[in-house]
């Protein structure tokens, strides 16, 4: 069973990367909606793992979240 979990990690990463890239390249609201979903999902995941994450990693995660949120707002406005 552990072998299946390890094999799925690259697939999950690549799937998330594809969703993020498609969202970044879609115009206007079509790209903003998936980006907002990504921001909500990342924020939820961060809230669950916050107590066990080192402070330097927390700052990096907040930076990534802020970048995705900024892209979502930019796409929604333009």
Residue pairs with C-beta under 8 A, 6 or more apart in sequence:
19 34
19 38
20 34
20 35
20 38
20 68
22 31
22 34
23 31
23 32
23 33
23 34
23 35
23 38
24 31
24 35
24 71
25 31
26 34
26 75
27 75
28 75
28 76
28 78
29 75
29 76
31 75
32 72
32 73
32 75
32 76
35 68
35 69
35 71
35 72
35 75
36 72
38 68
39 65
39 68
39 69
39 72
42 61
42 64
42 65
42 68
43 65
46 53
46 58
46 61
46 62
46 65
50 58
53 61
